[in-house]
């Protein structure tokens, strides 16, 4: 009952606040203290020490997409986050146009195998149509192929980033034992409620050191829980 009331109040608050204030509306940190960001080349040059000083505990950095795309700022962001003392992990944007095995090889060829980093992530959400190849017939199965290959190489089971729509339309009945990174603006995720470990609560947030909007996330657990997760 309490959670439903909080969710209702959050919706009312959101509808009552002017649009220009939305980037500054952050309710999730009131419940979860470990805050993170996810970035790609879209953020441009990032001042990682300033990001760290702003209280960002972790960063997920885009490495790859599909079977051959590699983010042009992955390595500089990867090294920059490390030098600033921010826990970091890499993510892959999954597409429907190349097999899970091919996409895993792209990720493995791009992301260093290091100790002391966060588990890898597969970003599984709605994606554009395939122009040169037929679309994969069983996306959930290919996602599992990707996860198995990445786990064999790095020794960590990837998390699955997904949205409520994609989960409902593609993943229902699958990935029931995986750790989930759930997207849900403002209000805590109402899907995969027992599975989600990271919650993306904002897609136009602001943080010092980053020009323009950035995705904001929280970790579900205490600082001690996060330290164990980061060292897993």
Residue pairs with C-beta under 8 A, 6 or more apart in sequence:
3 188
7 187
7 188
7 190
10 27
10 186
10 187
11 186
11 187
13 25
13 27
14 22
14 25
14 186
17 25
22 204
23 202
23 204
23 205
23 206
23 213
24 206
25 186
25 202
26 201
26 202
26 205
26 216
27 186
27 201
28 186
28 188
28 199
28 201
28 202
28 216
28 218
29 35
29 218
31 188
31 218
32 199
32 218
32 219
32 220
32 221
33 218
33 222
33 223
34 57
34 58
34 218
34 219
34 221
34 222
34 223
34 226
35 55
35 56
35 57
35 216
35 217
35 218
35 219
36 56
36 57
36 58
36 59
36 60
36 198
36 216
36 217
36 218
36 219
37 51
37 56
37 58
37 59
37 60
37 205
37 207
37 210
37 214
37 215
37 216
37 217
38 59
38 60
38 61
38 62
38 91
38 200
38 214
38 215
38 217
39 46
39 59
39 60
39 61
39 62
39 77
39 210
39 214
39 215
40 61
40 62
40 71
40 73
41 62
41 71
41 72
41 73
41 74
43 73
43 210
43 211
43 212
43 214
44 73
44 211
44 212
45 211
46 77
46 80
46 209
46 210
47 208
47 209
47 210
48 77
48 80
48 81
48 83
48 84
48 86
48 209
49 84
49 209
50 208
50 209
51 59
51 81
51 84
51 86
51 207
51 208
51 209
51 210
52 84
52 85
52 86
53 208
53 209
54 207
54 208
54 209
56 86
56 207
57 86
57 87
57 219
57 223
57 226
58 86
58 87
58 88
58 89
58 118
58 217
58 219
58 226
58 230
59 77
59 81
59 86
59 87
59 88
59 89
60 88
60 89
60 90
60 91
60 118
60 121
60 217
61 71
61 74
61 77
61 78
61 81
61 88
61 89
61 90
61 91
62 71
62 74
62 90
62 91
62 93
63 70
63 71
63 74
63 78
63 90
63 91
63 92
63 107
63 110
63 111
64 70
64 71
64 74
64 92
64 93
64 103
64 106
64 107
64 110
64 111
65 71
65 92
65 93
65 95
66 93
66 94
66 95
66 97
66 98
66 103
66 106
67 95
67 97
67 98
67 99
67 102
67 103
67 105
67 106
68 98
68 106
69 106
70 106
70 110
74 90
74 110
74 111
78 88
78 90
78 111
78 112
81 87
81 88
82 88
87 117
87 118
87 226
87 230
88 117
88 118
89 117
89 118
89 119
89 120
89 121
90 107
90 110
90 111
90 117
90 120
90 121
91 120
91 121
91 122
91 123
91 161
92 103
92 106
92 107
92 120
92 121
92 122
92 123
92 146
93 123
93 127
94 100
94 103
94 122
94 123
94 124
94 127
94 139
94 142
94 143
94 146
95 103
95 127
95 128
95 130
96 127
96 129
96 130
96 135
96 136
96 139
97 130
97 131
97 132
97 133
97 135
97 136
98 133
99 136
99 142
99 145
100 141
100 142
100 143
100 144
100 145
100 146
100 147
100 149
101 145
101 146
101 149
103 146
104 145
104 146
104 149
104 150
104 153
105 149
107 120
107 146
107 150
108 149
108 150
108 153
111 120
113 153
113 154
116 230
116 231
117 230
118 229
118 230
119 154
119 156
119 157
119 158
119 159
119 179
119 229
119 232
120 150
120 154
120 156
120 158
120 159
121 158
121 159
121 160
121 161
121 181
122 143
122 146
122 147
122 150
122 158
122 159
122 160
122 161
123 161
123 162
124 139
124 143
124 160
124 161
124 162
124 166
124 170
124 171
125 161
125 162
125 163
125 166
125 183
126 163
126 165
126 166
129 135
136 142
139 170
140 170
140 171
140 174
140 175
143 160
143 171
143 175
144 174
144 175
146 158
147 157
147 158
147 160
147 178
150 158
151 157
151 158
156 232
157 178
157 179
159 178
159 179
159 180
159 181
159 197
159 198
160 171
160 175
160 178
160 179
160 180
160 181
161 180
161 181
161 182
161 183
161 198
161 200
162 171
162 180
162 181
162 182
162 183
162 192
163 182
163 183
164 182
164 183
164 184
164 189
164 190
164 191
167 191
167 192
168 191
176 195
178 195
179 195
179 196
179 197
180 192
180 195
180 196
180 197
180 198
181 196
181 197
181 198
181 199
181 200
181 217
182 189
182 191
182 192
182 196
182 198
182 199
182 200
183 189
183 200
183 203
184 190
184 199
184 200
184 201
185 201
185 202
185 203
186 201
186 202
188 199
188 201
189 196
189 199
196 220
197 219
197 220
197 221
197 229
198 217
198 218
198 219
198 220
199 217
199 218
199 220
200 215
200 216
200 217
201 216
201 217
201 218
202 215
202 216
203 213
203 215
203 216
204 213
205 213
205 214
205 215
205 216
206 213
206 214
207 214
207 216
219 225
219 226
219 229
221 229
